[in-house]
Amino acid sequence: MVVDRSGIHRAHKLDSTLDHYHGKLQWHLLPPHCGHHLNPIEGFWRTMKDAIGAGRYVRDLHQLYKRTRQVLTAHQERPIYAFSW
């Protein structure tokens, strides 16, 4: 499992889950602040947040759902984030 150093990946709430999979998972920790170069999902999330409007007001969850669906549907037609090494 490849993980960045986000707090959620180090949370004590995960201890029981990690204990359950002990010996079955191999952890690969990415270096701090590696960004989208080693962790392409970060580029995807950044693009999604920009397209949907992170930090902007949405009337309700249905409006947020519709906007998210529009962005993801457009992604099927053209890549939302081009990844290359």
C-alpha positions as CSV (number, residue, x, y, z in Angstrom):
1,M,0.0,0.0,0.0
2,V,1.4,3.4,-1.0
3,V,0.5,6.2,1.3
4,D,1.5,9.8,1.8
5,R,2.1,11.2,5.2
6,S,-1.3,12.6,5.7
7,G,-2.6,12.5,9.3
8,I,-5.4,10.1,8.4
9,H,-2.8,7.5,7.4
10,R,-1.2,7.8,10.8
11,A,-4.3,8.0,12.9
12,H,-4.7,5.8,15.9
13,K,-8.2,5.0,14.7
14,L,-6.6,2.8,12.0
15,D,-4.7,0.6,14.6
16,S,-7.2,-2.2,14.8
17,T,-7.5,-2.3,11.0
18,L,-3.8,-2.4,10.6
19,D,-3.4,-5.1,13.2
20,H,-6.0,-7.2,11.3
21,Y,-3.9,-7.0,8.1
22,H,-0.5,-7.3,9.8
23,G,1.8,-9.2,7.6
24,K,-0.6,-9.0,4.6
25,L,0.2,-5.4,3.7
26,Q,3.5,-3.8,2.8
27,W,3.6,-0.1,3.4
28,H,5.5,2.3,1.1
29,L,5.6,5.8,2.6
30,L,6.0,8.6,0.2
31,P,8.4,11.4,1.1
32,P,6.9,14.5,2.7
33,H,5.7,17.2,0.2
34,C,6.2,15.0,-2.9
35,G,3.0,16.3,-4.4
36,H,1.7,14.9,-7.6
37,H,5.0,13.8,-9.0
38,L,5.0,10.5,-6.9
39,N,1.4,10.6,-5.9
40,P,-0.8,11.2,-9.0
41,I,-4.1,11.2,-7.1
42,E,-3.0,14.5,-5.6
43,G,-3.1,16.1,-9.0
44,F,-6.5,14.6,-9.6
45,W,-7.9,16.0,-6.3
46,R,-6.4,19.4,-7.0
47,T,-8.0,19.5,-10.4
48,M,-11.3,18.3,-8.9
49,K,-11.3,20.9,-6.2
50,D,-10.6,23.6,-8.7
51,A,-13.3,22.4,-11.1
52,I,-15.9,21.9,-8.4
53,G,-15.1,24.9,-6.3
54,A,-13.4,24.0,-3.1
55,G,-14.2,26.5,-0.4
56,R,-17.1,27.9,-2.3
57,Y,-20.7,27.9,-1.2
58,V,-22.9,25.2,-2.6
59,R,-26.7,25.4,-1.9
60,D,-27.0,21.7,-0.9
61,L,-25.5,18.3,-1.3
62,H,-27.5,17.7,-4.5
63,Q,-25.9,20.7,-6.2
64,L,-22.4,19.4,-5.1
65,Y,-23.3,15.9,-6.4
66,K,-24.5,17.3,-9.8
67,R,-21.3,19.4,-10.2
68,T,-19.1,16.5,-9.3
69,R,-20.9,14.2,-11.7
70,Q,-20.5,16.8,-14.5
71,V,-16.7,17.0,-13.9
72,L,-16.3,13.2,-13.8
73,T,-18.5,12.7,-16.9
74,A,-16.3,15.3,-18.8
75,H,-13.3,13.3,-17.5
76,Q,-14.5,10.3,-19.4
77,E,-14.3,12.3,-22.6
78,R,-10.9,14.0,-21.9
79,P,-8.4,13.3,-19.2
80,I,-8.9,15.5,-16.2
81,Y,-5.3,15.1,-15.2
82,A,-2.5,14.0,-17.5
83,F,0.0,11.9,-15.6
84,S,3.5,11.1,-16.8
85,W,6.7,10.2,-15.1
